[in-house]
Structure formats: structure tokens, C-alpha cells
Amino acid sequence: MGFRLVVFCAYLFLLAPGIFVAIIAFSSDRFLTFPPPGLSLRWFAALWEHEALMGAMRRSAILAAVVTAIALAIGVPAAYAIARLRFRGRDAIFAALTAPLLLPTLVLGLGILLVFFPFGLAATWPGLAIAHLAVTLPFVVRIMVTALSTLPPDLEDAAATLGATPFAVVRRITLPLALPGLIASAALAFLISFDEVVISLFIVGPRLSTLPVEMYRYVEGRTDPLVAALAVVLIALSLGVVLLVERLLGFMRALGR
């Protein structure tokens, strides 16, 4: 009983900020006040009509989709080579691909800006995609290495002895078995890219911005609940992705455990 109470209090502590934001999002007041004087959907309607935030949301969704596709295209073959092959420098490659996980995003963002500026990649779509790839690729590689390491290699060997080509073995055996990890890494990469703010602040420009950066700029000069309404929408979308993965695969299974 005592352990359950501690767990409940821990969950309540973690979820309390989101609960307060959700309540404020339905406020009828023009300012951020708690408790709200009344309930209204006016800020969700205002959010739908806000061109800057809606445009930034579309850009962030497109950017996250592109970054996820590139991260999977690079990370899955790299993870397969690390998990299945034995060659000199394998551990060094794995360490290099996952090294950005050890760096603070502030340091990583500043370093990316210093590298990008001489090449004119700042405030460009390719620059944003490469910058987001630096933080999403390590997660894809890490999850896929774990997922592929748990697969029995005997199935691949059996398919090869029956005449299947290496490409057919990967397409018909390896990828279907690693599908939970593939979906989990894709979902996580999309959410990380969509939510990335620190690195984006270094790379974006006045004509190219992402949703988290626009939210940051909005709260600098406004104190209305519109950003709380946007936060509720983003929380709902993120929760929907997690629940979809849990419904289809089981979240812990998708992570390769």
C-alpha cells in the first residue's frame, strides 16, 4: 500500500504541470490566470485562425516526416551492420553514432551553428533537417541495435540455406521480425524532431521557423492562454502516437525488450 501511494504521488507530481496547462487552455479569460474565471473553447478557435502558429505546425510536421525517413534510411542499415556483422571498428562506429546523446543540446546546437554558418546552411531546410538528424539518428540506431540483437540469427541462416538472397532475407525475415523496433524508432524520431526547440533556435531564421520556436517567441510577448491550448493539442497528438504504438505492438516490446 505504501509503495502504491509513493508511485501515485510520483505520477501526480509528473503530471501536475500538464493538468494545470489543460485547465488554463479552456479558460475564458484573456490572461493566464488560475483558477480560470470560466470555461470556453475560444482559444482553440483562435489557435486554428493563427496563421503563424498553424504554418509553423505544418512546417514542423513536414520537417519531422523528412527527418524520420532519412534517420530510418541511415540508421536501420547501420544498426543491422552493428548488430549482425563482426568487423574492426564496429564499437567505434556505434559510439560515434550515439555520441550526440551524451552532449547537452545547447552545446550541440552551438557547434552545429558554427559548422553550418560558413556553408550557408543556417536558416535553410537542408540545415534544419541535418541538425534534427543529429539528435534523432542516435535514438534510431540505439533502438534498432537492441531490436535486431534480440532476433535469433538461425532464422536468417535457414532462409539463406534454402536459397534466399541476402536482400530477400532482410526483406522477408529480418525486417518483419524487427517491425516493433522499427515503428518505435520512427515514432520516437518524429516526436523528437517535431518537439526540438534548443537546436532549432540556433538554426532557424526570420522566414523559416518551427513550431517550438514560434511558441517560444509567442510567450515572450503574450500572456494569453492560446499557447496553453496549443500545448494541449500537442500533448494529445504525442499521447495518440504512444497509444497507437502500445495498441499495435506493446510499447516495451516495440522498444526491443
N, C-alpha and C positions, 0 to 999 in steps of 0.2 A: 504493500500500500504506500509506504513511504517513497519507494523508488518511482512508482507511477506518479505520485504528486510532484516529485522533482522533475520528471520528464514533462509533465503538463505545464509546470511553471516555466521550463526552458522553452517549450514551444510557444507559450503565451508571450514570453519576452521577445522571441524572434519575430513573431507575427504582429506584435503590437503596433509597430510603425505602419505596416500595411493596413491594419484595421482603421487607424486614425486617418490615413490618407483616403481610404474608401469612404469614410463618413463625410469628410470635408468635400469630396468630389460631388456629393449630392446636396451641397449647401446652396441656399437661395441668396446668400449674402454676396456682396461684391468684393469682399476681402476674406483673407484666410483667418477664420475665427473658429474656435472650438469651445463648446459645442455649437453647431450651426443654429441660427435662429429659426430655420425652416428647411424643408427638403424640396429639391427641384432638380429637373433634368436640363436646366438652361445651359450649364457649362459643357455638357456633352453635345448639345446642339451648336454651341459656339465653337467647340473644337472641330466639328465637321465643317464649319464655314471658315476656319482659319487656314488661309492658303499657305502660309509659310510652314506651319507645322505639318499639314497634310502633304505638302510637296516634299518636305524632309522625310516624312514617313515612307513615301513611295521610293525615294532615293535610297534610303536605308534598307528597304526590303530588296530592291534590285541589287544593291551592293552586297548584301548578305548572301543572296542566292548565288551570285557570281563567285564570291569568295569561297562559299561552301563547295561549289563544283570544282574549283581549282584545288582546294585543300584535299578533297577526296581523290582527285586525279593524281596528285603528287603523293599524298600520304598513304593511300592504300598499297600501291606497289612498293613504296619504301618500307612500310610495316611488314609486308609479305617477305621482302628480302631479309629484313632483320630477324623476323620470327622463324623463317624456314631455312634460310641459307647459312652456311658457315664460311666466312671469308675474313681476311685480315682487315681490321679497321671497323668491324661491324659495331662494336661498342662505342667507338668514337663517333661514328655517324649517328647512332641513336642519341648519344649525349648532345651532339650539335643540334639535332632536330628538336630536341626537347629543352634546350638551354633557355629559350625565352621564358619558360615557366618559372625560372629562378630569378628573373630580373624584375624589379619594380616597373610598372607600366610608365611611370613618369620618366625614368631613365631610358627606357626603351623608346618612348616617343621622342625624346630629345635627340637620341642617337639617330633615329630614322630621319628626323628633320635635317640634321647636319649632313647626312648622306644624300638625301633627296634634293636638297636645295641647289647644289651645283649642276644637277642633271635636269632641273626644271620639272621635277615630279611632284612638287608641293602643289596643293590645290588642284589636282587632276584626278580623274577617275582611275588611271593605272596606279598612281601613287597611293590613293586610298586603298585600292584592292591589295597591293603588295604590303602595305602597312598592316592591314587587318589579317592578311595571310600569316604574318609573323606571329600573331597571337592565337590563331585558330589551328594552324598546321600542327603545332606540338600536341594539342589535345587529340586531333585525329590520329596521329601516329601512336600516341600513348594508348588510346583505347583499342585501336586495331591490332597493335602488337599483343596486347593482352587477349583480345578475342581470338586471334589466329594461333596464339600459343596454346590455347586450350583445345584446339581441334586435333583429333587423332590423325597423324600422318598416314596411318595404314590405309585409310580410305583413298587417299590420293595415290598411294603406291599401287593399290589394287586396280584403280581405274587406268593407271599408266600401263600396267602389265596386260590389261585387256585391250590395249591398242589405242587408248585415248591420247590425243596430242596434249602437250603442256597447256596450250590455250584452252582446250576443251576441259581439262581437269580443273583449271581455275574457274572457268565459267559454269560448269555443271556440278562441281563438288565443293570447291573452296568457298566461293562467294555465297552460294545459298546457305552453307553452314555458318558463315560469318555474318549473315544478314542482320542479326540483332545488333552486333557491334557497329556495323555499317550505318544502320539507321540512327543509333545513339550518337555516333560521332558526327553525322550530318546534322542532327537536331542541335547538338551542343555547339557545333561550329556556327550554325546560322544564328543562334541566340547570342553567342559571344560577339560576333560581328555586328549584329543589329544593335547591341547594347553598348558597344565600345565607345567611350567618351574621352578618356585621357589622351590616347594616341591620336584620335581624330582631331582633338583641339590643336595639335601641332601641325596637322597636315591640311585641314580644310582651309578654304578661302572665303571671301565675301560672296562669291557666286556659286560655290559648291559647298554644301553643308549637310550634315547628317542629323537625324532626329535627336539623339542625345545632346549634340552641340546646340541645336536650336532650343531645346528645353533649358539648357544651361543659360543661354543668352536671354531667354524669356524671363526666367526668375530673377535675373539681375535687375530688371526694371519694372516688373509687375508683381503684385501680391494678391492676385485673384485665384480662385480655385480651378481655373482652366487646366493648369498643369497637373493638378491632382486628378482631374477627370482623365487626362491623358495617361497618367500613371496607372490608373485602374484598368484602362484598356490594354496597356502593355502587360500588366500582371495577368490579366485574363488570357491574353494570347500566349504568354510563356507557360502558364498553367495548362492551357489547352494542349500545347506541344508535349509537355511532360505526361499528361494523362493519356494522350494518344499513344505514346511510346509504351507506357505502362499497360494500356489496354491491349495493344497488339502483341507485345513481346514480354512484358515484365521488365521494369526499369533496371533491376540489378542484373538480370540475365543479359539485357542489352549492353550493359557495361562490361560484360565478359566474365562475370563472376559465376 
